[in-house]
Amino acid sequence: MRIRFFRRWIIAVTLGETLGFTIAAVVGGTLASASAPATLVYPVMIAAGAVEGACLGAGQVAGFGKPAPVPPNRWIAATASGAAAAWAIGLLPSTATGFTVDNGLAVVLTVLGAVTLLASIPVLQWAVLRRSIRPASFWIPANMAGWAVGILWTLAPSPVIDETTPFWAILALFAIAGLLMAVTVATITAFAARMVVRSARPRGEHHEIALG
């Protein structure tokens, strides 16, 4: 039973996040190739981030199994909102005029922004989850850890990309990075997800799961 759950969770979350990140990467790549102004890029990418979050949320709902321990529509909406917030925070340094990390205040703001970015999705999901199980606070650090490790994959393509790199190659590299990020996040959060399912089940079913 445990292995079956982990397999379903990792596959479903990986597929959902990979699809969502690929959509965001295509939108971002298209805007970059068109030399779109920052005033257009910023809101469009936030919207693309919301789509990514919706795909991730749907993948997580599928990964939880049936009956889902969370209200699917509220969970997906919370995940989409959290992802949009994360993109909004992550894009600020590249869109803010004159932003440089060259003084103490900038470093502090960067660190706070990074922590807020990592917490955006888990905290909004927690607000939904806490209505179904208690305690639910474990969901936040488990997911922040998953994103802190997984998001590093999105930095991997940068050293091998320059102005001569074909558009299709850039998309392929970021799609692979997104897949690796998705697998990493799904794997690290699988144990927390199983705790959610166990806590949401009637007490009599816990013994059955333990035997499985």
N, C-alpha and C positions, 0 to 999 in steps of 0.2 A: 504493500500500500504506500509506504514512504517513497520508495523508488519511483512508483507510478506517478505520484504527485510531483516529485521533483522534475521528472521528465516532462510532464505536461506543462508545468510552470515555466521551465527554461525554454521550451520550444515556443509556447504561446507568447511569452514576453519578448523573446528574441525576435520573432516574426513581427509583432506589433511595433516595437521600437525601431527595428531596421526599416520597416516600411515608412514610418513617420519621419525618421531622420533622413532617409533618401529623398522624400518629398521636399523637406526643408533644404537639403543640399542642392537639389535641382533648382529650386526657386532662388536660392542664394547665388548659385553659379550663373543663372540666367541674368540676374540683376547685375552681377559683376561684369559679365561679358558685354552688357549693354551700357556699362559705365553709368548706371543709374545714380542719381544724387542721394546723399545720406537721408534727406528728408523723405524720400520714397522708400529707401531700403529699410529704414528702421521700423516703420509700421507694418510693412509687408512681411518682414522676417518675423515679427512678433506674431502675426497671424499664422505664418507657416509653422512657428513654434507651437501654437495652439493646436494645429492639425497634428503635429507630431505627438503632442501630449494626448490627444484623443485616441490616436492609434495605440499608444502605449497603454492607456487606461483600458481600452477594449481588450488588448492582449492580456492584461492582468486579470480582468474579469473572467476571461476564458481560462486562464491559468489556475484561478481559484477553484474552478469546477462548479458543478451544480449540486445543490442550490448555492448560489453565490453568497458569501458571507457579508457582502456589502451591496447597497442599492446600485445596480449597474449604471443608471443614468447619472446619478449624483457623483459616483466615483469617476466616471469618464469626464464629467464637467469639471470636477476638482482637479483632475490630472491635467486637463487641457489648460486650465487657468494657471496652474503652477508652472507648466512648461512655458506658457506665454510670458510669465513673470521672469522666469530664468533667462529666456532670450532677451528680454528687455534689459535686464541687468548685465548680461554678458556682452551685449552690443554697445553699452554706454562708453567704454574706453575708446572704441574705434570711431564713435560718432561725436563724442564731446570734443569741441574745438580746443586745441592746446593742452589736452590731457597728457601728462607725463608722470611716471613714477620716479620723481627725483627729490622728494622731500618726505618728512615724517608723516604729515597729514595725508598725502596721497597714498602712502603705503598702508596706513590704517584704514582708509576708505576702501582700498583695493581688497584688503583682507576681509573687512566686513561685507563687502559686496560678494566676495567668493563664498563666504559662509551662507549668506542669504540666498545666493544662487543655488547652492547645494540643498538648502532646506526648503526651497519654495514648493517643490512637488510633494515631498513627504509631509510637510506641515499641513497643507491643504487636504491631502489624503487622510491624515490623522483626524482632521475635523469631521470627516465622514465616518471613519472607522470607529471612533470612540462612541458612536451611537449604537454600534453593533457588539463591541467587545470592550471589556475593561479588565486590566489596564491595556491601553493601546499605545502608550508612549514609546514602547520598544521599536515601533515601526519607523520612527523618525531617525534615530542614529543608525539603524540597520540600512536604511535607504540612502542616507547621506554618505555612509561608507561606500556603498555600491557605486554611487555616482562619482564620488571623489576618485575612485580607482578607474571606473569605466570611462569617464570623460577625458582621461589622459590619451586614449586612443585617437581622439579627434585632433590632437596636436601632431600626430605622427606624420601625416602627409606633407605638412608645411615645409620641412627641409628639402624635399625633393621636387617642389613645385616652384616654378618661376614664370615669367611672362611668355616663355616659349612653349610651355606645357600645353598640349592640345586640350580643348574643353572636355572631350570625352574621357581623357585620361584623368583629369581632375575629378570628374564625377565618379569614375570608377574607384579612385583611391579613397575618396571620402565615403563611398558606399561600403567599401571594405572596412574602413575605420568605424563606420556606424554599426556594422555587423559585429565587429569585435567588441565595441562598447556595449551593445545590446546583450551579447552573451555574458559579458563580465557582470553587468548590472543584474541580469536575471539569475545568474549563479549565486552571487553574493546575497541577494535578497530572498532566495528560495527558502531558507530556514525561517526567516521572519514570516513569510507567506504561509508556511505550514503551521506556524503558531497561530496565525489568524484563523485558519480553517479549524484547527483543533479547539480554539477558544469559542468559536461560534457554534460548534456542534453541541447537541444535547449531551449532558454528562455521561449518559450510558454508552455513547458511541466512542468515547475516548479510549476505553478499555479495548474495544474492537480494533481501533487503529494501532494501538500499542502492540497487539498481537500480530498485526500485519507487518 
